[in-house]
Amino acid sequence: MKTIRKITVLLAAAVCLVASMTYAQPLEPKENIPKDIAAPVRTYMEMLYADTAAQRGVGVAALGGLGAQSAPAIPYLVGMLGDVPEVRSKVVEALGHMGEGAIESVVAVVKTGNDERRAAAADALGQMGKPAWKPLMSLLNDEHEPVRTSAAAALGKAGSPAVEMLIAGLADDSMNVRWGSATALGEIKDPRAVGPLIEGLKDKKWVDRWCTARALGNIGDRRAVDALIEALGDAQWRDRWSAALALGQLGDPRAVKPLIDALGVQDGGVAWQAGKALPKFGKPAMQPLLDRLKDRDKMNVAMRSAAARVLGDMGDAEAAPSLIAALTDPEEPVRTEIAGALAKMGAPAVAPLLGALKNENKDVRWGSIKALGDIKDPRAAAPLIALLTDPTWEIRWISASSLGKLNDRQAVPPLIKALKDEKEKEEVRAVVVQSLQTLTGQKLEENTPEAWSAWWEKEGVKK
């Protein structure tokens, strides 16, 4: 008796398991495939019954590619909305390609299927264009959360008719529905959504604030600037990150100072995102950034370095003289960022950089030489060659290094001459050899001045 009861329990469990499994093939029997359809359509429909997901996926994708020609396959594809995820996504896409002719069948799944299939059907409706919008909007009131979530995400393509429903979705009990609604409103970019989204920035849950800020940035309405600036002071770094991103998208000058302040925030990529946003403001941001770079008493190393990096990303050579002057900064990380910023400015920065080679401050000269090497402008060759005999070994080192980047072979004889100085520091001699190898494409067995002179006289002058 116990054995019979145990078998009964196991059978019941198996039935429940089978009932809950996703469908791996169409619900329609294979023998029901019409005989009088186009041969390619029939071939691809037969692939829907393959044992492997990969083969079924190929058949689904092929039917989707045929568009309206695959109309006979619609009930078969609809039956696969419960397939494994990698196939289900292809089914959704294929049904979307079939357009209006598939709407009725997909809506039927929405009304009668399980949650998983109904959510997939909502995704499919989202790809069917205007005729599907009405049934899709009705799903925002569905009792099942996955269906509402899929409907909200899909309605971003519906435009203005969906705005009021999506605004209502911002108050949904489900976080996923609220997120989907905010994202869709950001895609639609309707100004009616701005006020409700600004209210959403006050939500207690960081996820809601994060996606709301993203949506406001996408809409681009400057009414959101003050609220987003306030969000830059949020306790949750994700909210500050998304607020910085959105403010960069809006481009309102009121955001310049708060974003520059955020450059000093060292957590969660907030400073990085602020740095990505600021170049979009152009000249209104330039002088405030230069002021931060100059203020060595109040601004820490991270802030000054970030200001230099942003100025480089802006690429405006008007800032070059001020950046060169800032190469006197006592901190090497800041000077390195300044040199990198000058290099990003390219050819327009060459003239002020060449002028800086006569500066009395060694750090100014060093940073200018490095930037000239990175710019690779041929105008720098002769001045850098002259600096191979500078009394300061660090200047000789960076000059030799930068000459190797210029791809100008006129530097080869002076570099060989520099190698002949037996009193030269090993660090300088090593970088001289490295530059010689770069300029000539040669690696000699012996890196002696004699070996390089002999090679140059025999082979180098011919090229």
C-alpha positions as CSV (number, residue, x, y, z in Angstrom):
1,M,0.0,0.0,0.0
2,K,2.8,2.4,0.9
3,T,4.6,1.6,-2.4
4,I,1.4,2.4,-4.4
5,R,1.0,5.6,-2.5
6,K,4.6,6.6,-3.2
7,I,4.3,5.8,-6.9
8,T,1.1,7.9,-7.0
9,V,2.9,10.9,-5.4
10,L,5.8,10.6,-7.8
11,L,3.4,10.4,-10.8
12,A,1.6,13.5,-9.6
13,A,4.9,15.3,-9.2
14,A,5.9,14.3,-12.7
15,V,2.6,15.6,-14.1
16,C,3.1,18.9,-12.4
17,L,6.7,19.2,-13.6
18,V,5.6,18.5,-17.2
19,A,2.8,21.0,-17.0
20,S,5.2,23.7,-15.7
21,M,7.9,23.0,-18.3
22,T,8.4,25.4,-21.2
23,Y,7.3,24.1,-24.6
24,A,10.2,22.9,-26.7
25,Q,8.2,22.6,-29.9
26,P,5.0,24.1,-31.4
27,L,1.7,23.0,-29.8
28,E,0.3,22.1,-33.2
29,P,1.2,18.6,-34.4
30,K,3.8,18.4,-37.1
31,E,1.4,16.6,-39.4
32,N,-0.9,19.6,-39.4
33,I,1.5,21.7,-41.4
34,P,-0.4,22.6,-44.6
35,K,0.7,20.7,-47.7
36,D,0.0,23.5,-50.2
37,I,2.4,26.2,-48.9
38,A,5.6,27.4,-50.4
39,A,8.4,24.8,-50.1
40,P,10.8,27.1,-48.1
41,V,8.1,27.9,-45.6
42,R,7.3,24.2,-45.1
43,T,11.0,23.3,-44.7
44,Y,11.5,26.0,-42.0
45,M,8.3,25.0,-40.3
46,E,9.4,21.4,-40.0
47,M,12.6,22.7,-38.4
48,L,10.5,24.0,-35.5
49,Y,10.1,20.4,-34.4
50,A,13.9,19.8,-34.1
51,D,15.2,18.3,-30.8
52,T,17.8,21.0,-30.3
53,A,17.2,24.6,-29.5
54,A,19.8,25.7,-32.0
55,Q,18.0,24.0,-34.9
56,R,14.6,25.3,-33.8
57,G,16.1,28.8,-33.6
58,V,17.4,28.6,-37.2
59,G,13.9,27.7,-38.4
60,V,12.3,30.5,-36.4
61,A,14.7,33.1,-37.6
62,A,14.3,32.0,-41.3
63,L,10.5,32.2,-41.0
64,G,10.8,35.7,-39.5
65,G,13.0,36.7,-42.4
66,L,10.3,35.7,-44.9
67,G,7.9,38.1,-43.3
68,A,4.3,37.9,-44.5
69,Q,5.1,34.9,-46.6
70,S,5.3,32.9,-43.4
71,A,1.7,33.7,-42.3
72,P,0.8,29.9,-42.2
73,A,3.5,29.5,-39.5
74,I,1.9,32.1,-37.1
75,P,-0.1,29.6,-35.0
76,Y,3.0,27.3,-34.8
77,L,5.3,30.1,-33.7
78,V,2.7,31.4,-31.2
79,G,2.8,27.9,-29.7
80,M,6.5,28.3,-29.2
81,L,6.3,31.4,-26.9
82,G,7.0,29.0,-24.1
83,D,10.2,27.6,-25.6
84,V,13.6,28.1,-24.0
85,P,14.8,31.7,-23.7
86,E,17.2,31.6,-26.7
87,V,14.5,30.3,-29.0
88,R,11.7,32.4,-27.4
89,S,13.6,35.6,-28.2
90,K,13.8,34.6,-31.9
91,V,10.1,33.7,-31.9
92,V,9.2,37.2,-30.5
93,E,11.3,38.8,-33.2
94,A,9.9,36.6,-36.0
95,L,6.3,37.4,-35.0
96,G,7.2,41.1,-34.9
97,H,8.3,40.8,-38.5
98,M,4.9,39.3,-39.5
99,G,3.1,42.4,-38.4
100,E,-0.6,42.9,-38.3
101,G,-1.5,39.4,-39.4
102,A,-0.1,37.9,-36.2
103,I,-1.7,40.3,-33.7
104,E,-4.9,38.4,-33.1
105,S,-3.1,35.1,-32.4
106,V,-0.6,36.8,-30.1
107,V,-3.4,38.6,-28.2
108,A,-5.1,35.3,-27.7
109,V,-1.9,34.0,-25.9
110,V,-1.9,37.2,-23.8
111,K,-5.5,36.3,-22.6
112,T,-5.0,32.6,-22.0
113,G,-1.3,31.6,-21.6
114,N,0.8,31.3,-18.5
115,D,2.8,34.2,-17.2
116,E,5.9,33.3,-19.2
117,R,4.1,33.0,-22.5
118,R,2.0,36.1,-21.9
119,A,5.1,38.2,-21.1
120,A,6.7,36.9,-24.3
121,A,3.5,37.7,-26.3
122,A,3.6,41.3,-24.9
123,D,7.2,41.5,-26.2
124,A,6.1,40.4,-29.6
125,L,3.3,42.9,-29.7
126,G,5.8,45.6,-28.9
127,Q,7.5,44.8,-32.2
128,M,4.4,44.9,-34.4
129,G,4.0,48.6,-34.6
130,K,1.0,50.8,-34.4
131,P,-1.8,48.2,-34.9
132,A,-0.6,46.4,-31.7
133,W,-0.4,49.4,-29.4
134,K,-4.0,49.3,-28.2
135,P,-3.9,45.7,-26.9
136,L,-0.4,46.4,-25.6
137,M,-1.5,49.4,-23.5
138,S,-4.3,47.4,-22.0
139,L,-1.7,45.0,-20.6
140,L,-0.4,47.7,-18.3
141,N,-3.4,46.9,-16.1
142,D,-2.8,43.2,-16.2
143,E,-2.8,41.4,-12.8
144,H,0.4,39.6,-13.6
145,E,3.6,41.5,-13.0
146,P,5.7,39.9,-15.8
147,V,3.1,40.9,-18.3
148,R,2.9,44.5,-17.1
149,T,6.7,44.7,-17.2
150,S,7.0,43.4,-20.8
151,A,4.2,45.7,-21.9
152,A,5.8,48.8,-20.3
153,A,9.2,48.0,-21.9
154,A,7.6,47.5,-25.3
155,L,5.5,50.7,-25.2
156,G,8.6,52.9,-25.7
157,K,8.0,52.3,-29.4
158,A,4.3,53.4,-29.2
159,G,5.0,57.2,-28.8
160,S,2.6,59.8,-27.5
161,P,-0.6,57.6,-27.3
162,A,1.1,55.5,-24.5
163,V,2.4,58.4,-22.4
164,E,-0.5,58.7,-19.9
165,M,-0.6,54.9,-19.3
166,L,3.2,54.8,-18.8
167,I,3.0,57.8,-16.4
168,A,0.5,55.7,-14.4
169,G,3.0,52.8,-14.6
170,L,5.5,54.9,-12.6
171,A,3.3,54.3,-9.5
172,D,3.0,50.5,-10.0
173,D,3.7,48.3,-7.1
174,S,6.3,46.4,-9.1
175,M,9.8,47.9,-9.3
176,N,10.3,46.2,-12.7
177,V,7.1,47.9,-14.1
178,R,8.1,51.3,-12.7
179,W,11.6,50.8,-14.3
180,G,10.1,49.8,-17.6
181,S,7.7,52.7,-17.6
182,A,10.4,55.2,-16.9
183,T,12.6,53.8,-19.6
184,A,9.8,53.8,-22.1
185,L,9.0,57.4,-21.3
186,G,12.7,58.3,-21.9
187,E,12.5,56.7,-25.3
188,I,9.3,58.6,-26.2
189,K,10.6,62.0,-25.0
190,D,7.2,63.5,-24.5
191,P,7.3,66.6,-22.2
192,R,4.2,65.5,-20.3
193,A,6.4,63.0,-18.6
194,V,8.9,65.5,-17.1
195,G,6.9,66.5,-14.0
196,P,6.1,62.9,-13.0
197,L,9.6,61.8,-13.6
198,I,11.0,64.7,-11.5
199,E,8.7,63.5,-8.7
200,G,10.2,60.0,-9.2
201,L,13.7,61.4,-8.2
202,K,12.3,61.6,-4.7
203,D,11.5,57.9,-4.5
204,K,12.9,55.9,-1.6
205,K,14.3,53.2,-3.8
206,W,17.6,53.9,-5.6
207,V,16.6,51.8,-8.6
208,D,13.6,54.1,-9.3
209,R,15.8,57.2,-8.9
210,W,18.5,55.8,-11.2
211,C,16.2,54.9,-14.1
212,T,14.2,58.1,-13.6
213,A,17.3,60.2,-14.0
214,R,18.3,58.3,-17.1
215,A,14.8,59.0,-18.6
216,L,15.0,62.7,-17.8
217,G,18.4,62.9,-19.5
218,N,17.0,61.2,-22.6
219,I,14.0,63.5,-22.8
220,G,16.3,66.5,-22.7
221,D,13.9,69.0,-21.0
222,R,15.8,71.6,-18.9
223,R,13.0,71.7,-16.3
224,A,14.8,68.7,-14.8
225,V,18.1,70.5,-14.2
226,D,17.5,71.6,-10.6
227,A,16.2,68.3,-9.5
228,L,19.1,66.5,-11.2
229,I,21.6,68.8,-9.6
230,E,20.1,68.0,-6.2
231,A,20.4,64.3,-7.1
232,L,24.2,64.8,-7.4
233,G,24.2,65.0,-3.7
234,D,22.3,61.7,-3.1
235,A,23.7,59.3,-0.7
236,Q,23.6,56.4,-3.2
237,W,26.4,56.6,-5.7
238,R,24.3,55.1,-8.5
239,D,21.9,58.0,-8.3
240,R,24.8,60.5,-8.5
241,W,26.2,58.6,-11.5
242,S,22.9,58.7,-13.4
243,A,22.3,62.4,-12.5
244,A,25.8,63.3,-13.8
245,L,25.0,61.4,-17.0
246,A,21.6,63.2,-17.4
247,L,23.1,66.6,-16.8
248,G,25.6,66.1,-19.5
249,Q,22.8,65.2,-21.9
250,L,20.9,68.3,-21.0
251,G,23.9,70.6,-21.4
252,D,22.5,73.4,-19.2
253,P,25.3,75.7,-17.9
254,R,23.8,75.7,-14.4
255,A,25.2,72.2,-14.1
256,V,28.8,73.1,-14.7
257,K,29.8,73.9,-11.1
258,P,28.0,70.9,-9.5
259,L,29.6,68.6,-12.1
260,I,33.1,70.0,-11.4
261,D,32.5,69.6,-7.7
262,A,31.6,65.9,-8.5
263,L,35.1,65.4,-10.0
264,G,36.4,65.2,-6.5
265,V,34.0,62.3,-5.5
266,Q,36.0,59.1,-5.4
267,D,33.5,56.4,-5.4
268,G,31.4,54.3,-7.9
269,G,32.6,56.1,-11.0
270,V,30.8,59.3,-10.2
271,A,33.9,61.5,-10.9
272,W,34.4,59.5,-14.1
273,Q,30.9,60.2,-15.3
274,A,31.1,63.9,-14.3
275,G,34.3,64.0,-16.3
276,K,32.6,62.5,-19.4
277,A,29.7,65.0,-19.1
278,L,31.7,68.2,-18.7
279,P,33.3,68.4,-22.2
280,K,29.8,68.7,-23.7
281,F,29.5,72.1,-22.1
282,G,32.4,73.6,-24.0
283,K,33.7,77.0,-23.2
284,P,31.4,77.6,-20.2
285,A,33.2,74.8,-18.4
286,M,36.8,75.8,-19.5
287,Q,37.6,78.6,-17.1
288,P,36.0,77.0,-14.0
289,L,38.1,73.9,-14.7
290,L,41.3,76.0,-15.1
291,D,40.5,77.7,-11.9
292,R,40.3,74.4,-10.1
293,L,43.6,73.4,-11.7
294,K,45.3,76.5,-10.4
295,D,44.0,76.3,-6.8
296,R,46.6,74.1,-5.2
297,D,45.7,75.1,-1.7
298,K,42.1,74.1,-1.7
299,M,41.9,71.5,-4.5
300,N,43.3,68.0,-3.9
301,V,45.4,66.0,-6.3
302,A,42.5,64.0,-7.6
303,M,40.5,67.1,-8.4
304,R,43.4,68.9,-10.2
305,S,44.2,65.7,-12.1
306,A,40.5,65.3,-13.1
307,A,40.3,68.9,-14.2
308,A,43.3,68.5,-16.5
309,R,41.9,65.3,-17.9
310,V,38.6,66.9,-18.7
311,L,40.3,69.9,-20.4
312,G,42.2,67.5,-22.6
313,D,38.9,65.8,-23.5
314,M,37.5,69.2,-24.5
315,G,40.4,69.6,-26.9
316,D,40.3,73.4,-27.0
317,A,43.8,74.8,-27.6
318,E,42.8,78.1,-26.0
319,A,43.4,76.3,-22.7
320,A,47.0,75.3,-23.7
321,P,48.9,78.3,-22.3
322,S,47.1,77.9,-18.9
323,L,47.8,74.2,-18.9
324,I,51.5,74.8,-19.7
325,A,51.7,77.2,-16.8
326,A,50.1,74.6,-14.6
327,L,52.9,72.2,-15.3
328,T,54.6,73.7,-12.3
329,D,52.2,71.7,-10.1
330,P,54.2,70.0,-7.3
331,E,52.4,66.7,-7.8
332,E,53.6,64.3,-10.6
333,P,50.2,62.7,-11.2
334,V,48.8,66.2,-12.0
335,R,51.7,67.1,-14.3
336,T,51.2,63.8,-16.1
337,E,47.5,64.5,-16.7
338,I,48.3,68.0,-17.9
339,A,50.9,66.6,-20.4
340,G,48.3,64.1,-21.6
341,A,45.7,66.9,-22.0
342,L,48.0,69.0,-24.1
343,A,48.8,66.0,-26.3
344,K,45.1,65.5,-26.9
345,M,44.8,69.0,-28.3
346,G,47.1,68.1,-31.2
347,A,48.6,70.5,-33.7
348,P,47.0,73.7,-32.3
349,A,48.9,73.2,-29.1
350,V,52.3,72.8,-30.8
351,A,53.2,76.5,-31.0
352,P,52.7,77.2,-27.2
353,L,54.4,74.0,-26.3
354,L,57.5,74.9,-28.4
355,G,57.6,78.2,-26.6
356,A,57.5,76.5,-23.3
357,L,60.7,74.6,-24.1
358,K,62.6,77.7,-22.9
359,N,60.8,77.9,-19.6
360,E,63.1,77.9,-16.6
361,N,61.0,75.4,-14.7
362,K,62.2,71.8,-15.4
363,D,58.7,70.3,-14.9
364,V,57.2,72.7,-17.5
365,R,59.9,71.8,-20.0
366,W,59.5,68.0,-19.3
367,G,55.8,68.0,-19.6
368,S,55.9,70.1,-22.8
369,I,58.5,67.7,-24.4
370,K,56.3,64.7,-23.5
371,A,53.3,66.3,-25.1
372,L,55.2,67.2,-28.2
373,G,56.3,63.6,-28.6
374,D,52.8,62.3,-28.2
375,I,51.4,64.8,-30.7
376,K,54.1,63.7,-33.2
377,D,54.3,67.0,-35.0
378,P,57.4,67.3,-37.2
379,R,57.9,70.9,-36.1
380,A,59.2,69.5,-32.8
381,A,62.1,67.5,-34.3
382,A,64.8,70.2,-34.4
383,P,64.0,71.7,-31.0
384,L,64.0,68.3,-29.3
385,I,67.3,67.4,-31.0
386,A,68.8,70.5,-29.5
387,L,67.7,69.4,-26.0
388,L,69.7,66.2,-26.3
389,T,72.6,68.2,-24.8
390,D,70.5,69.9,-22.1
391,P,72.4,70.1,-18.8
392,T,69.5,68.3,-17.0
393,W,69.5,64.6,-17.5
394,E,65.7,64.2,-17.1
395,I,65.3,66.6,-20.0
396,R,67.7,64.7,-22.2
397,W,65.9,61.5,-21.3
398,I,62.4,62.7,-22.3
399,S,63.8,64.4,-25.4
400,A,65.4,61.2,-26.6
401,S,62.1,59.3,-25.8
402,S,60.0,61.8,-27.7
403,L,62.2,61.8,-30.7
404,G,61.6,58.1,-31.1
405,K,57.9,58.9,-31.5
406,L,58.2,61.5,-34.2
407,N,59.2,59.1,-37.0
408,D,61.7,61.6,-38.3
409,R,65.0,60.0,-39.2
410,Q,66.9,63.3,-39.1
411,A,67.1,62.5,-35.3
412,V,69.2,59.3,-35.9
413,P,72.7,61.0,-36.2
414,P,72.2,63.2,-33.1
415,L,70.9,60.2,-31.1
416,I,74.0,58.2,-32.2
417,K,76.2,61.2,-31.1
418,A,74.4,61.2,-27.7
419,L,75.2,57.5,-27.3
420,K,78.9,58.3,-27.7
421,D,78.9,60.3,-24.4
422,E,80.5,57.8,-22.0
423,K,79.5,60.0,-19.0
424,E,75.8,59.9,-19.9
425,K,73.5,58.2,-17.4
426,E,72.5,54.7,-18.2
427,E,68.8,55.6,-18.1
428,V,69.4,58.1,-21.0
429,R,71.6,55.7,-23.0
430,A,68.9,53.0,-22.7
431,V,66.1,55.3,-24.1
432,V,68.4,56.6,-26.8
433,V,68.9,53.0,-28.0
434,Q,65.2,52.4,-27.8
435,S,64.5,55.4,-30.0
436,L,67.2,54.4,-32.5
437,Q,65.5,51.0,-32.8
438,T,62.1,52.6,-33.3
439,L,63.3,55.1,-35.9
440,T,65.4,52.6,-37.9
441,G,63.4,49.4,-37.4
442,Q,66.8,47.7,-36.5
443,K,68.0,45.8,-33.5
444,L,71.8,45.5,-33.7
445,E,73.7,42.7,-31.9
446,E,75.7,45.4,-30.2
447,N,74.2,48.7,-29.1
448,T,77.5,50.6,-29.2
449,P,78.0,54.0,-30.9
450,E,80.4,52.4,-33.3
451,A,77.9,49.7,-34.4
452,W,75.1,52.2,-34.9
453,S,77.4,54.6,-36.8
454,A,78.6,51.8,-39.1
455,W,75.0,50.7,-39.8
456,W,73.9,54.2,-40.5
457,E,76.7,55.0,-42.9
458,K,76.2,51.7,-44.8
459,E,72.4,51.3,-44.7
460,G,70.6,54.1,-43.0
461,V,71.5,56.9,-45.4
462,K,70.2,54.9,-48.3
463,K,66.6,55.0,-47.0
